[in-house]
């Protein structure tokens, strides 16, 4: 059994996946648009019907939904643990640009760096560089 995370986007799934691939070290394994389906319906466009990416030792699935049905993620976060303070700061800056920061990247009692934000694609992230444990 496997458990994957699926993200719905409001028309920018391809852009988001390419951004995550370029800046977070992911690898896109598949991306299919409506137009690329076998026997596409009349008026099929570039909306992504299925995207799959390997990223940070997991699989991320994505697709576009009609804009009138799209809602930004509110109650679930992708929790990204990074290997260094520098990498946490780099990723935070990338994801926070044109996004919404809920908790700025800072040192906490449980992490050398921690932040919570929603990126410009509507995806919510928790970013952490954990403290060394004694």
C-alpha positions in Angstrom: 0.0 0.0 0.0 1.1 3.5 -0.7 -0.2 6.9 0.2 0.3 9.9 -2.1 -0.6 13.6 -1.8 -2.8 15.0 -4.5 -3.1 18.7 -5.1 -5.8 20.5 -7.1 -4.8 23.7 -8.9 -7.0 26.4 -10.4 -5.3 26.3 -13.8 -1.6 26.5 -13.0 -0.7 22.9 -12.2 1.9 22.7 -14.9 3.5 26.0 -13.8 3.6 24.9 -10.1 5.1 21.5 -10.9 7.8 23.0 -13.1 8.6 25.5 -10.3 8.8 22.7 -7.7 11.0 20.6 -10.1 13.4 23.5 -10.7 13.7 24.9 -7.2 12.9 21.9 -4.9 14.7 19.2 -6.8 11.7 17.3 -7.9 11.4 15.1 -11.0 8.2 15.3 -13.1 7.4 11.7 -14.3 4.2 12.5 -16.1 2.1 15.4 -17.1 -1.0 15.1 -19.3 -3.3 17.8 -20.4 -6.9 17.6 -21.6 -5.7 18.0 -25.2 -3.3 15.0 -24.9 -6.1 12.6 -23.8 -7.1 9.8 -26.1 -10.2 11.2 -27.9 -10.1 14.6 -26.2 -13.5 16.3 -25.9 -14.4 19.3 -28.0 -12.7 22.4 -26.6 -10.1 20.4 -24.7 -7.3 22.7 -23.6 -4.1 22.8 -21.6 -5.6 22.1 -18.2 -3.6 19.3 -16.5 -5.6 16.2 -15.9 -2.8 14.2 -14.3 0.7 15.2 -13.2 3.1 13.1 -11.1 6.4 14.1 -9.5 9.0 12.5 -7.2 10.0 15.0 -4.6 11.7 14.8 -1.2 11.3 11.0 -1.0 7.6 11.0 -1.8 5.2 11.2 -4.8 3.1 14.3 -5.4 0.1 14.1 -7.7 -1.5 17.2 -9.2 -4.3 18.3 -11.6 -6.2 21.4 -12.6 -9.9 21.9 -11.6 -12.2 24.5 -13.1 -11.4 27.9 -11.6 -15.0 28.2 -10.2 -14.4 25.0 -8.2 -10.8 25.8 -7.0 -10.3 26.6 -3.4 -6.9 27.3 -1.8 -5.7 24.7 0.6 -6.6 25.7 4.1 -6.4 22.7 6.5 -3.5 20.6 5.1 0.1 21.5 4.6 3.0 19.9 2.8 5.6 19.6 5.6 9.1 20.0 4.1 12.1 19.2 6.3 15.3 20.6 5.0 18.9 19.6 5.7 20.4 23.0 6.6 19.4 26.5 7.8 20.7 27.9 4.5 18.5 25.5 2.5 15.5 26.3 4.7 16.1 30.1 4.1 16.5 29.6 0.3 13.3 27.5 -0.1 11.3 29.8 2.2 12.2 32.9 0.0 11.2 31.0 -3.1 7.8 29.8 -1.8 7.0 33.0 0.1 7.5 35.2 -3.0 4.0 36.3 -4.1 2.5 34.0 -1.5 0.9 34.5 1.9 3.1 34.0 5.0 1.3 32.8 8.1 4.4 32.4 10.3 7.7 33.9 9.1 10.8 31.7 9.0 12.4 31.9 12.4 14.1 30.0 15.2 11.7 28.3 17.6 12.1 26.1 20.6 11.7 23.0 18.4 13.5 24.0 15.3 16.5 26.1 14.2 14.1 27.4 11.4 10.3 27.0 11.0 7.7 28.7 8.9 4.2 28.3 7.6 3.0 29.8 4.3 0.8 29.5 1.2 2.8 29.8 -2.0 1.6 31.7 -5.1 0.0 28.5 -6.5 -2.3 28.1 -3.4 -0.4 25.3 -1.8 0.2 25.5 2.0 3.7 24.6 3.3 5.4 24.1 6.7 9.1 24.5 6.3 11.5 23.2 9.0 15.1 22.7 9.7 15.0 20.6 12.9 17.3 21.2 15.8 20.0 18.6 16.4 18.9 16.2 19.1 21.2 15.5 22.0 
